[in-house]
């Protein structure tokens, strides 16, 4: 999936990369490809670039790849269910 982010405030590619680096469920790679994402739980994120038409750093381009049978269906439901007790504990 190709993503074009349009932002209100500045964010360059390097800062976007840093923000995404330690996020659970994501793996940073230079060039995400569907074949690399097969049989993996993580969503691959890469090719993070400054938008060439937005010199004020209000745009970032990036690509995503994921195993849609795993993450798009079964795994996503399991991860949501696993997070429910944690969310309820925070509300108490």
N, C-alpha and C positions, 0 to 999 in steps of 0.2 A: 504494500500500500504506500503510495506517495502522499506525504502530508505537507501542506503549505500553511504554516502558522502566520497569522497576521495579528500583531500585538499592539497594544496602546502605548507601552513603554519599551525601552530598549532591552534587547536580549541578543547577544551574539552567539554564534555557533559554539564557541568554547565554553561559555557559561551554560548553555543548554546541555552540552555534553556532561559537564560537571554535575548539574542537577539530576541528570538521568543515571549517572554512574552507579549509584548505590541503591537504586530502587528495587525492591523485591519484585520478581516476576519479569524483569527486563535484563537483557544481556546486550552490552554495547559491542558492536562489531563494525568493521569498516564498511563492508558491503553485504547487507542482509539479503539472503536468497532463500527462496522457498525450500530448496533441497537441504540447506543448512539448518532450517527450522524443524524439519521432520523429526518426529519422536522426541521433541523437547518441550518442556513445560514453559520455558521462558519465551517472551516475545523478543525477537531480535530487532535492535534499533541501530541505524547507522546512516552513513552518507549525510551526516549533519553538516549543513552549510548555511552561510549567511545568504539571505535572499538577495540576488543581484539587483533587483529593482527597488530595494529599500535600503539605501545607504545610511539611514538613521537607526539601523539595527532594530527595526520593528517587524522583521520577518525572518523566519528560519525555515529551511527546507530539510526534510528528513524522510527516510524510508523505514518501513516496518515489515517484518515477516514473521509468521507464526504458523504452527501446526493447527489448522482450524478444527480438525477432528478432536484434538486433545483440548486445546485452550478454548476453542469456540463452543464446545458442547460440554462434555463431561467434566473436565478439570475445573472449568470456571464455576460450575455448580458446587463442586466439592469445596473449592476455596471460599466461596460465599458462606457455605454452611459452617466451615471451620472458623470463620471470623465472627459468627454470631455470638457465641459465648463470651468472647473478648469484648464485643461491642456492648453486650448487656452488662458486663461487669463494670465498664466505664460509666454507664448510666446510673448505676446504684450508688 
